[in-house]
């Protein structure tokens, strides 16, 4: 497949002939190669990461297998938190586990993970310690549309938006305003920044680590006064397998 080829896969929502939600695959520009094995790392165990993690992905079910990731991979390509929300298949001395990346594991080497207690036991056969591991990026389990987390304090003057419940981690976002696409800044707390005036039902496009691109709109009316609570709204599309 040519690196310039674009294959349109889904046209999900249109209004008055205007396509608002769609998906395309652009071959050849993935920033994380498929089936790449992250080798030479180690795993430790933790009981944290279910709430208040650096990536703000809570609420997280208390029985979910989760992990904090080394900054070497979490900030892939120099983009803050670009592997947030990734699903990994981790191989250890005694088994495998699939984990959801919810937090930062600071000051560690390449491919290191700090894993929840249940996940650590699956791959190590013990409840604590440190073991050698490898891992690969795998697809997330979601079969329904993505969600958008709109951070508290967001308004018509400024908004911070997180894309969650995706099959693969999101690396970049643009939003449409005044007849053009504008690149949204990525933060170290796993949100994209939209600057004033933030449009109602703002149109967005974003890309995952395999260079799948989604076009969607966020069904949200920015208030004039900043609310004190987080809002989570459902989108209309999902990345392909």
Secondary structure, 3 states (H helix, E strand, C coil): CCCCCEEEEEEEEEECCEEEEEEEEECCCCCCCCCCEEEEEEEEEECCCCCCCCCCCCCCCCCCCEEEEEHHHHCHHHCCCCCCCCEEEEECCCCEEEEEEEEEECCCCCCCEEEEHHHHHHHHCCCCCCEEEEEEEECCCCCCCCEEEECCCCCCCEEEEEEECCCCCEEEEEEEECCEEEECEECCCCCEEEECCCCCCCEEEEEECCCEEEEEECCCCCCCCCCCCCEEEECCCCCCC
